[in-house]
Amino acid sequence: MLLVDVHAHLDLLGNDREIAAAVERAAAAGVKSIISNSVDPKSMRKTLELHQRFGIVKAALGLYPTEASRLSAAAIEGELNFIRSCRDRIAALGEIGLDYQEAKLEKDRRQQQVLFERQLELANHIGKPVIVHSRQAEKGVVETLIRLGCKKVVMHAFHGSLKLAEKAAGAGFYITIPTNIPRSSHFQAFAKALPLSRLLTETDAPYLAIHREGSSEPAHVAATIARIATVKGMVPEEVANVVFSNYQNLFA
Ligand SMILES: [Zn+2]
């Protein structure tokens, strides 16, 4: 089967040997591409290293929303320049977005907004897709993406309403179904209602595991495909093929 994991954090799966083993298990399960996402300056460098080491690993570079208040303005400037300088080595900008659960103060939310928009503008400028985090800020995230004219968008672990997800899909954005779908009525409803042409699969490894206590890894997308197939009344191969062509359309 042709499988893809568009949002993982491979650098968080353990030491180099453990990461290599997870990549091997993914390849054995049929995963053709893993987009490893970064969150801060350190994970950006590690993600590039993993991309260099493993043929099926692609790199997404980006500053997570909370970096907006953690890094100085000069450091952010430097990191944006670094991402720009890596344009030929990266598949996307991610993980970027807004997180209002982490930012209660208006000042912090404004800083997140500025960082998010600067990364979106950079992505538009260098023609890369964005992989977007949104927590308690889903409406603002979708509005910002539409206002800035973003076309290549992955909404990762999107917990907005189905109506808002349909609006995002209508704007041409892709919405992921994560590994935790078996224990998430929210994502089961998304998988059922949203057109397969707008869906992608992700693990957010090591998060969003099939079982609450476990951890996820890219090989687990096979189970996600099977679950989407059940919900949609299709055969898994058919679902995998459409999801893979969605991936190719977006990241080609
Ligand atoms: Zn993530």
py3Dmol code that shows the C-alpha trace and the ligand (Angstrom):
import py3Dmol

protein = """\
ATOM      1  CA  MET A   1       0.000   0.000   0.000  1.00  0.00           C
ATOM      2  CA  LEU A   2       1.060   3.616  -0.576  1.00  0.00           C
ATOM      3  CA  LEU A   3       1.049   5.332   2.790  1.00  0.00           C
ATOM      4  CA  VAL A   4       2.075   8.763   3.997  1.00  0.00           C
ATOM      5  CA  ASP A   5       2.497  10.472   7.361  1.00  0.00           C
ATOM      6  CA  VAL A   6       2.374  14.236   6.807  1.00  0.00           C
ATOM      7  CA  HIS A   7       2.945  15.201  10.425  1.00  0.00           C
ATOM      8  CA  ALA A   8       5.333  13.435  12.786  1.00  0.00           C
ATOM      9  CA  HIS A   9       8.015  14.552  15.235  1.00  0.00           C
ATOM     10  CA  LEU A  10      10.648  11.922  14.508  1.00  0.00           C
ATOM     11  CA  ASP A  11      13.204  13.682  16.694  1.00  0.00           C
ATOM     12  CA  LEU A  12      11.005  12.872  19.709  1.00  0.00           C
ATOM     13  CA  LEU A  13      10.952   9.100  19.095  1.00  0.00           C
ATOM     14  CA  GLY A  14      14.094   8.417  21.098  1.00  0.00           C
ATOM     15  CA  ASN A  15      17.773   8.056  20.300  1.00  0.00           C
ATOM     16  CA  ASP A  16      19.158   7.665  16.784  1.00  0.00           C
ATOM     17  CA  ARG A  17      18.860   3.870  16.898  1.00  0.00           C
ATOM     18  CA  GLU A  18      15.218   4.037  18.002  1.00  0.00           C
ATOM     19  CA  ILE A  19      14.405   6.614  15.339  1.00  0.00           C
ATOM     20  CA  ALA A  20      16.042   4.427  12.663  1.00  0.00           C
ATOM     21  CA  ALA A  21      14.009   1.421  13.852  1.00  0.00           C
ATOM     22  CA  ALA A  22      10.753   3.430  13.640  1.00  0.00           C
ATOM     23  CA  VAL A  23      11.632   4.577  10.109  1.00  0.00           C
ATOM     24  CA  GLU A  24      12.343   0.961   9.142  1.00  0.00           C
ATOM     25  CA  ARG A  25       9.018  -0.240  10.566  1.00  0.00           C
ATOM     26  CA  ALA A  26       7.268   2.537   8.635  1.00  0.00           C
ATOM     27  CA  ALA A  27       8.934   1.550   5.363  1.00  0.00           C
ATOM     28  CA  ALA A  28       8.012  -2.096   5.995  1.00  0.00           C
ATOM     29  CA  ALA A  29       4.368  -1.054   6.530  1.00  0.00           C
ATOM     30  CA  GLY A  30       4.319   0.717   3.167  1.00  0.00           C
ATOM     31  CA  VAL A  31       4.959   4.302   4.270  1.00  0.00           C
ATOM     32  CA  LYS A  32       6.599   6.110   1.353  1.00  0.00           C
ATOM     33  CA  SER A  33       6.996   9.497   2.967  1.00  0.00           C
ATOM     34  CA  ILE A  34       7.210  10.875   6.505  1.00  0.00           C
ATOM     35  CA  ILE A  35       7.164  14.621   6.946  1.00  0.00           C
ATOM     36  CA  SER A  36       8.975  15.302  10.178  1.00  0.00           C
ATOM     37  CA  ASN A  37       7.938  18.594  11.719  1.00  0.00           C
ATOM     38  CA  SER A  38      10.013  20.842  13.913  1.00  0.00           C
ATOM     39  CA  VAL A  39       8.990  23.262  16.627  1.00  0.00           C
ATOM     40  CA  ASP A  40      12.077  25.263  17.615  1.00  0.00           C
ATOM     41  CA  PRO A  41      15.640  26.068  16.451  1.00  0.00           C
ATOM     42  CA  LYS A  42      17.094  22.851  17.853  1.00  0.00           C
ATOM     43  CA  SER A  43      14.494  20.519  16.339  1.00  0.00           C
ATOM     44  CA  MET A  44      14.828  22.281  12.970  1.00  0.00           C
ATOM     45  CA  ARG A  45      18.505  21.259  12.787  1.00  0.00           C
ATOM     46  CA  LYS A  46      17.737  17.723  13.948  1.00  0.00           C
ATOM     47  CA  THR A  47      14.928  17.404  11.400  1.00  0.00           C
ATOM     48  CA  LEU A  48      17.263  18.413   8.570  1.00  0.00           C
ATOM     49  CA  GLU A  49      19.744  15.815   9.798  1.00  0.00           C
ATOM     50  CA  LEU A  50      17.048  13.104   9.732  1.00  0.00           C
ATOM     51  CA  HIS A  51      16.008  14.145   6.232  1.00  0.00           C
ATOM     52  CA  GLN A  52      19.609  13.745   5.133  1.00  0.00           C
ATOM     53  CA  ARG A  53      19.916  10.335   6.759  1.00  0.00           C
ATOM     54  CA  PHE A  54      16.674   8.667   5.614  1.00  0.00           C
ATOM     55  CA  GLY A  55      15.344   8.644   2.068  1.00  0.00           C
ATOM     56  CA  ILE A  56      11.672   8.593   3.085  1.00  0.00           C
ATOM     57  CA  VAL A  57      11.961  11.411   5.637  1.00  0.00           C
ATOM     58  CA  LYS A  58      11.134  14.923   4.503  1.00  0.00           C
ATOM     59  CA  ALA A  59      11.691  18.039   6.566  1.00  0.00           C
ATOM     60  CA  ALA A  60       9.208  20.681   7.673  1.00  0.00           C
ATOM     61  CA  LEU A  61      10.869  23.621   9.393  1.00  0.00           C
ATOM     62  CA  GLY A  62       9.012  26.080  11.550  1.00  0.00           C
ATOM     63  CA  LEU A  63       8.590  27.833  14.861  1.00  0.00           C
ATOM     64  CA  TYR A  64       5.753  26.573  17.067  1.00  0.00           C
ATOM     65  CA  PRO A  65       3.380  29.291  18.337  1.00  0.00           C
ATOM     66  CA  THR A  66       4.864  29.371  21.837  1.00  0.00           C
ATOM     67  CA  GLU A  67       8.283  30.287  20.385  1.00  0.00           C
ATOM     68  CA  ALA A  68       6.808  33.737  19.720  1.00  0.00           C
ATOM     69  CA  SER A  69       7.210  34.716  23.356  1.00  0.00           C
ATOM     70  CA  ARG A  70      10.220  32.495  24.099  1.00  0.00           C
ATOM     71  CA  LEU A  71      12.598  33.764  21.407  1.00  0.00           C
ATOM     72  CA  SER A  72      13.879  37.331  21.012  1.00  0.00           C
ATOM     73  CA  ALA A  73      12.915  39.324  17.930  1.00  0.00           C
ATOM     74  CA  ALA A  74      16.488  38.981  16.668  1.00  0.00           C
ATOM     75  CA  ALA A  75      16.468  35.210  17.160  1.00  0.00           C
ATOM     76  CA  ILE A  76      13.172  34.906  15.265  1.00  0.00           C
ATOM     77  CA  GLU A  77      14.620  36.996  12.447  1.00  0.00           C
ATOM     78  CA  GLY A  78      17.636  34.675  12.306  1.00  0.00           C
ATOM     79  CA  GLU A  79      15.484  31.544  12.252  1.00  0.00           C
ATOM     80  CA  LEU A  80      13.273  32.873   9.452  1.00  0.00           C
ATOM     81  CA  ASN A  81      16.408  33.591   7.438  1.00  0.00           C
ATOM     82  CA  PHE A  82      17.635  30.085   8.214  1.00  0.00           C
ATOM     83  CA  ILE A  83      14.387  28.547   6.924  1.00  0.00           C
ATOM     84  CA  ARG A  84      14.651  30.673   3.776  1.00  0.00           C
ATOM     85  CA  SER A  85      18.227  29.469   3.244  1.00  0.00           C
ATOM     86  CA  CYS A  86      17.019  25.833   3.484  1.00  0.00           C
ATOM     87  CA  ARG A  87      14.257  26.252   0.894  1.00  0.00           C
ATOM     88  CA  ASP A  88      15.749  23.624  -1.442  1.00  0.00           C
ATOM     89  CA  ARG A  89      15.953  21.012   1.307  1.00  0.00           C
ATOM     90  CA  ILE A  90      12.494  21.308   2.860  1.00  0.00           C
ATOM     91  CA  ALA A  91       9.028  20.011   1.993  1.00  0.00           C
ATOM     92  CA  ALA A  92       7.017  22.527   4.021  1.00  0.00           C
ATOM     93  CA  LEU A  93       6.908  25.033   6.855  1.00  0.00           C
ATOM     94  CA  GLY A  94       5.652  23.410  10.060  1.00  0.00           C
ATOM     95  CA  GLU A  95       4.661  23.173  12.751  1.00  0.00           C
ATOM     96  CA  ILE A  96       3.310  26.710  12.786  1.00  0.00           C
ATOM     97  CA  GLY A  97       0.036  28.273  13.906  1.00  0.00           C
ATOM     98  CA  LEU A  98      -1.803  29.709  16.877  1.00  0.00           C
ATOM     99  CA  ASP A  99      -2.314  28.218  20.331  1.00  0.00           C
ATOM    100  CA  TYR A 100      -4.585  30.228  22.620  1.00  0.00           C
ATOM    101  CA  GLN A 101      -4.503  27.572  25.309  1.00  0.00           C
ATOM    102  CA  GLU A 102      -0.827  28.428  25.725  1.00  0.00           C
ATOM    103  CA  ALA A 103      -1.368  32.180  25.354  1.00  0.00           C
ATOM    104  CA  LYS A 104      -3.969  33.668  27.661  1.00  0.00           C
ATOM    105  CA  LEU A 105      -2.767  37.269  27.446  1.00  0.00           C
ATOM    106  CA  GLU A 106      -3.627  39.540  24.543  1.00  0.00           C
ATOM    107  CA  LYS A 107       0.049  40.512  24.256  1.00  0.00           C
ATOM    108  CA  ASP A 108       1.131  36.861  23.792  1.00  0.00           C
ATOM    109  CA  ARG A 109      -1.635  36.200  21.288  1.00  0.00           C
ATOM    110  CA  ARG A 110      -0.553  39.223  19.256  1.00  0.00           C
ATOM    111  CA  GLN A 111       3.034  37.934  19.213  1.00  0.00           C
ATOM    112  CA  GLN A 112       1.832  34.516  18.032  1.00  0.00           C
ATOM    113  CA  GLN A 113      -0.209  36.146  15.284  1.00  0.00           C
ATOM    114  CA  VAL A 114       2.801  38.125  14.055  1.00  0.00           C
ATOM    115  CA  LEU A 115       5.036  35.031  14.037  1.00  0.00           C
ATOM    116  CA  PHE A 116       2.359  32.947  12.289  1.00  0.00           C
ATOM    117  CA  GLU A 117       1.804  35.549   9.565  1.00  0.00           C
ATOM    118  CA  ARG A 118       5.527  36.036   8.973  1.00  0.00           C
ATOM    119  CA  GLN A 119       5.952  32.293   8.458  1.00  0.00           C
ATOM    120  CA  LEU A 120       2.931  32.153   6.144  1.00  0.00           C
ATOM    121  CA  GLU A 121       4.325  35.023   4.093  1.00  0.00           C
ATOM    122  CA  LEU A 122       7.669  33.253   3.899  1.00  0.00           C
ATOM    123  CA  ALA A 123       5.967  30.002   2.802  1.00  0.00           C
ATOM    124  CA  ASN A 124       3.997  31.847   0.127  1.00  0.00           C
ATOM    125  CA  HIS A 125       7.168  33.582  -0.997  1.00  0.00           C
ATOM    126  CA  ILE A 126       9.192  30.382  -1.414  1.00  0.00           C
ATOM    127  CA  GLY A 127       6.194  28.382  -2.646  1.00  0.00           C
ATOM    128  CA  LYS A 128       6.047  25.813   0.171  1.00  0.00           C
ATOM    129  CA  PRO A 129       3.012  24.245   1.872  1.00  0.00           C
ATOM    130  CA  VAL A 130       2.307  24.997   5.537  1.00  0.00           C
ATOM    131  CA  ILE A 131       1.457  22.451   8.246  1.00  0.00           C
ATOM    132  CA  VAL A 132      -0.730  24.242  10.722  1.00  0.00           C
ATOM    133  CA  HIS A 133      -1.374  23.843  14.431  1.00  0.00           C
ATOM    134  CA  SER A 134      -4.492  25.447  15.904  1.00  0.00           C
ATOM    135  CA  ARG A 135      -5.715  25.117  19.468  1.00  0.00           C
ATOM    136  CA  GLN A 136      -8.627  27.155  20.784  1.00  0.00           C
ATOM    137  CA  ALA A 137      -7.850  29.492  17.902  1.00  0.00           C
ATOM    138  CA  GLU A 138      -9.259  27.504  14.987  1.00  0.00           C
ATOM    139  CA  LYS A 139     -11.434  30.271  13.552  1.00  0.00           C
ATOM    140  CA  GLY A 140      -8.619  32.822  13.660  1.00  0.00           C
ATOM    141  CA  VAL A 141      -6.248  30.361  12.011  1.00  0.00           C
ATOM    142  CA  VAL A 142      -8.603  29.616   9.111  1.00  0.00           C
ATOM    143  CA  GLU A 143      -9.370  33.328   8.636  1.00  0.00           C
ATOM    144  CA  THR A 144      -5.664  34.223   8.657  1.00  0.00           C
ATOM    145  CA  LEU A 145      -4.841  31.537   6.082  1.00  0.00           C
ATOM    146  CA  ILE A 146      -7.624  32.726   3.785  1.00  0.00           C
ATOM    147  CA  ARG A 147      -6.763  36.420   4.258  1.00  0.00           C
ATOM    148  CA  LEU A 148      -3.112  35.818   3.364  1.00  0.00           C
ATOM    149  CA  GLY A 149      -4.089  33.861   0.263  1.00  0.00           C
ATOM    150  CA  CYS A 150      -2.471  30.588   1.390  1.00  0.00           C
ATOM    151  CA  LYS A 151      -3.237  27.778  -1.044  1.00  0.00           C
ATOM    152  CA  LYS A 152      -1.075  24.871   0.125  1.00  0.00           C
ATOM    153  CA  VAL A 153      -2.318  24.096   3.612  1.00  0.00           C
ATOM    154  CA  VAL A 154      -2.484  21.100   5.949  1.00  0.00           C
ATOM    155  CA  MET A 155      -4.734  21.572   8.981  1.00  0.00           C
ATOM    156  CA  HIS A 156      -3.113  19.250  11.532  1.00  0.00           C
ATOM    157  CA  ALA A 157      -5.169  17.703  14.376  1.00  0.00           C
ATOM    158  CA  PHE A 158      -7.916  20.225  13.676  1.00  0.00           C
ATOM    159  CA  HIS A 159     -10.425  20.427  16.511  1.00  0.00           C
ATOM    160  CA  GLY A 160     -12.626  23.182  15.093  1.00  0.00           C
ATOM    161  CA  SER A 161     -16.241  22.452  14.192  1.00  0.00           C
ATOM    162  CA  LEU A 162     -17.164  20.370  11.157  1.00  0.00           C
ATOM    163  CA  LYS A 163     -18.592  23.551   9.633  1.00  0.00           C
ATOM    164  CA  LEU A 164     -15.236  25.295   9.982  1.00  0.00           C
ATOM    165  CA  ALA A 165     -13.423  22.233   8.605  1.00  0.00           C
ATOM    166  CA  GLU A 166     -15.770  22.327   5.603  1.00  0.00           C
ATOM    167  CA  LYS A 167     -14.920  25.994   5.123  1.00  0.00           C
ATOM    168  CA  ALA A 168     -11.206  25.119   5.184  1.00  0.00           C
ATOM    169  CA  ALA A 169     -11.790  22.252   2.744  1.00  0.00           C
ATOM    170  CA  GLY A 170     -13.757  24.622   0.527  1.00  0.00           C
ATOM    171  CA  ALA A 171     -10.725  26.941   0.471  1.00  0.00           C
ATOM    172  CA  GLY A 172      -8.684  24.022  -0.869  1.00  0.00           C
ATOM    173  CA  PHE A 173      -6.977  23.125   2.409  1.00  0.00           C
ATOM    174  CA  TYR A 174      -6.271  19.526   3.427  1.00  0.00           C
ATOM    175  CA  ILE A 175      -7.409  18.191   6.796  1.00  0.00           C
ATOM    176  CA  THR A 176      -5.608  15.342   8.514  1.00  0.00           C
ATOM    177  CA  ILE A 177      -7.080  12.268  10.136  1.00  0.00           C
ATOM    178  CA  PRO A 178      -4.710  11.369  12.996  1.00  0.00           C
ATOM    179  CA  THR A 179      -3.808   7.992  14.453  1.00  0.00           C
ATOM    180  CA  ASN A 180      -6.130   8.474  17.413  1.00  0.00           C
ATOM    181  CA  ILE A 181      -9.250   8.152  15.199  1.00  0.00           C
ATOM    182  CA  PRO A 182     -10.371   4.881  16.892  1.00  0.00           C
ATOM    183  CA  ARG A 183     -10.905   6.766  20.176  1.00  0.00           C
ATOM    184  CA  SER A 184     -12.010  10.079  18.654  1.00  0.00           C
ATOM    185  CA  SER A 185     -15.650  10.549  17.631  1.00  0.00           C
ATOM    186  CA  HIS A 186     -14.559  13.989  16.372  1.00  0.00           C
ATOM    187  CA  PHE A 187     -12.203  12.534  13.753  1.00  0.00           C
ATOM    188  CA  GLN A 188     -14.587   9.699  12.905  1.00  0.00           C
ATOM    189  CA  ALA A 189     -17.166  12.385  12.061  1.00  0.00           C
ATOM    190  CA  PHE A 190     -14.580  14.300  10.002  1.00  0.00           C
ATOM    191  CA  ALA A 191     -13.566  11.144   8.115  1.00  0.00           C
ATOM    192  CA  LYS A 192     -17.190  10.459   7.306  1.00  0.00           C
ATOM    193  CA  ALA A 193     -18.288  13.966   6.310  1.00  0.00           C
ATOM    194  CA  LEU A 194     -15.274  15.446   4.543  1.00  0.00           C
ATOM    195  CA  PRO A 195     -14.506  14.449   0.955  1.00  0.00           C
ATOM    196  CA  LEU A 196     -11.640  11.974   0.648  1.00  0.00           C
ATOM    197  CA  SER A 197     -10.056  14.363  -1.854  1.00  0.00           C
ATOM    198  CA  ARG A 198      -9.337  16.746   1.052  1.00  0.00           C
ATOM    199  CA  LEU A 199      -7.968  14.224   3.584  1.00  0.00           C
ATOM    200  CA  LEU A 200      -4.426  13.334   4.599  1.00  0.00           C
ATOM    201  CA  THR A 201      -3.057  11.008   7.285  1.00  0.00           C
ATOM    202  CA  GLU A 202      -0.771  11.908  10.172  1.00  0.00           C
ATOM    203  CA  THR A 203       0.487  10.418  13.422  1.00  0.00           C
ATOM    204  CA  ASP A 204       1.827  13.501  15.248  1.00  0.00           C
ATOM    205  CA  ALA A 205       4.233  10.826  16.521  1.00  0.00           C
ATOM    206  CA  PRO A 206       4.819  10.238  19.372  1.00  0.00           C
ATOM    207  CA  TYR A 207       1.473  11.893  20.241  1.00  0.00           C
ATOM    208  CA  LEU A 208      -2.144  11.085  19.238  1.00  0.00           C
ATOM    209  CA  ALA A 209      -1.663   7.351  19.700  1.00  0.00           C
ATOM    210  CA  ILE A 210      -4.249   4.682  18.943  1.00  0.00           C
ATOM    211  CA  HIS A 211      -4.474   3.920  22.682  1.00  0.00           C
ATOM    212  CA  ARG A 212      -4.432   6.781  25.142  1.00  0.00           C
ATOM    213  CA  GLU A 213      -1.471   5.391  27.089  1.00  0.00           C
ATOM    214  CA  GLY A 214       0.622   4.433  24.058  1.00  0.00           C
ATOM    215  CA  SER A 215       2.738   6.422  21.668  1.00  0.00           C
ATOM    216  CA  SER A 216       2.342   6.639  17.923  1.00  0.00           C
ATOM    217  CA  GLU A 217       4.848   6.150  15.119  1.00  0.00           C
ATOM    218  CA  PRO A 218       4.604   6.548  11.339  1.00  0.00           C
ATOM    219  CA  ALA A 219       3.883   2.824  10.713  1.00  0.00           C
ATOM    220  CA  HIS A 220       0.533   3.360  12.434  1.00  0.00           C
ATOM    221  CA  VAL A 221      -0.966   5.263   9.480  1.00  0.00           C
ATOM    222  CA  ALA A 222      -1.901   1.855   8.039  1.00  0.00           C
ATOM    223  CA  ALA A 223      -4.491   1.491  10.815  1.00  0.00           C
ATOM    224  CA  THR A 224      -5.780   5.020  10.156  1.00  0.00           C
ATOM    225  CA  ILE A 225      -6.331   4.193   6.484  1.00  0.00           C
ATOM    226  CA  ALA A 226      -8.220   1.036   7.494  1.00  0.00           C
ATOM    227  CA  ARG A 227     -10.422   3.059   9.833  1.00  0.00           C
ATOM    228  CA  ILE A 228     -11.190   5.737   7.228  1.00  0.00           C
ATOM    229  CA  ALA A 229     -12.090   2.932   4.808  1.00  0.00           C
ATOM    230  CA  THR A 230     -14.542   1.453   7.341  1.00  0.00           C
ATOM    231  CA  VAL A 231     -16.154   4.826   8.006  1.00  0.00           C
ATOM    232  CA  LYS A 232     -16.493   5.603   4.287  1.00  0.00           C
ATOM    233  CA  GLY A 233     -17.476   2.070   3.225  1.00  0.00           C
ATOM    234  CA  MET A 234     -14.478   1.723   0.908  1.00  0.00           C
ATOM    235  CA  VAL A 235     -11.583  -0.708   0.623  1.00  0.00           C
ATOM    236  CA  PRO A 236      -8.329   0.387   2.304  1.00  0.00           C
ATOM    237  CA  GLU A 237      -6.247   0.284  -0.924  1.00  0.00           C
ATOM    238  CA  GLU A 238      -8.648   2.703  -2.568  1.00  0.00           C
ATOM    239  CA  VAL A 239      -8.460   5.110   0.395  1.00  0.00           C
ATOM    240  CA  ALA A 240      -4.671   4.837   0.531  1.00  0.00           C
ATOM    241  CA  ASN A 241      -4.364   5.626  -3.172  1.00  0.00           C
ATOM    242  CA  VAL A 242      -6.522   8.754  -2.967  1.00  0.00           C
ATOM    243  CA  VAL A 243      -4.761  10.007   0.175  1.00  0.00           C
ATOM    244  CA  PHE A 244      -1.404   9.401  -1.452  1.00  0.00           C
ATOM    245  CA  SER A 245      -2.386  11.320  -4.558  1.00  0.00           C
ATOM    246  CA  ASN A 246      -3.594  14.167  -2.295  1.00  0.00           C
ATOM    247  CA  TYR A 247      -0.127  14.164  -0.759  1.00  0.00           C
ATOM    248  CA  GLN A 248       1.507  14.220  -4.195  1.00  0.00           C
ATOM    249  CA  ASN A 249      -0.720  17.075  -5.367  1.00  0.00           C
ATOM    250  CA  LEU A 250       0.159  19.186  -2.346  1.00  0.00           C
ATOM    251  CA  PHE A 251       3.854  18.471  -1.965  1.00  0.00           C
ATOM    252  CA  ALA A 252       4.829  17.982  -5.618  1.00  0.00           C
TER     253      ALA A 252
END
"""
ligand_1 = """\
1
ZN
Zn 2.778 18.147 16.104
"""
view = py3Dmol.view(width=600, height=400)
view.addModel(protein, "pdb")
view.setStyle({"model": 0}, {"cartoon": {"style": "trace"}})
view.addModel(ligand_1, "xyz")
view.setStyle({"model": 1}, {"stick": {}})
view.zoomTo()
view.show()
